């Protein structure tokens, strides 16, 4: 019982941190892609 109480929060915490890291990484990639598309649109005009 104590193992379950200990195990679930650590699993939840790890998944939460990995989700946050993945979310920040995707945000950075999206920002870079948006900038590249914006530069291309400016060059095409």
C-alpha positions in Angstrom: 0.0 0.0 0.0 2.8 2.4 0.9 4.5 1.5 -2.4 1.4 2.4 -4.4 1.0 5.7 -2.6 4.7 6.5 -3.3 4.7 5.1 -6.9 1.7 7.0 -8.3 2.9 10.5 -7.4 6.4 9.9 -8.8 5.0 8.5 -12.0 2.6 11.5 -12.3 5.4 14.0 -11.6 7.6 12.4 -14.2 4.9 12.4 -16.9 4.0 16.0 -16.0 7.6 17.2 -16.3 8.1 15.3 -19.6 4.9 16.8 -20.9 6.1 20.3 -19.9 9.5 19.7 -21.6 7.9 18.4 -24.7 5.4 21.3 -24.7 8.2 23.9 -24.4 10.3 22.2 -27.2 7.3 22.1 -29.5 6.6 25.8 -28.8 10.2 26.7 -29.6 10.0 24.7 -32.9 6.7 26.3 -33.8 8.1 29.8 -33.2 11.2 29.0 -35.4 8.9 27.6 -38.1 6.6 30.7 -37.9 9.6 33.0 -38.2 10.9 31.1 -41.3 7.5 31.2 -43.0 7.2 34.9 -42.2 10.6 35.6 -43.7 9.7 33.5 -46.8 6.4 35.4 -47.2 8.3 38.7 -47.0 10.8 37.6 -49.6 8.0 36.4 -52.0 6.3 39.8 -51.8 
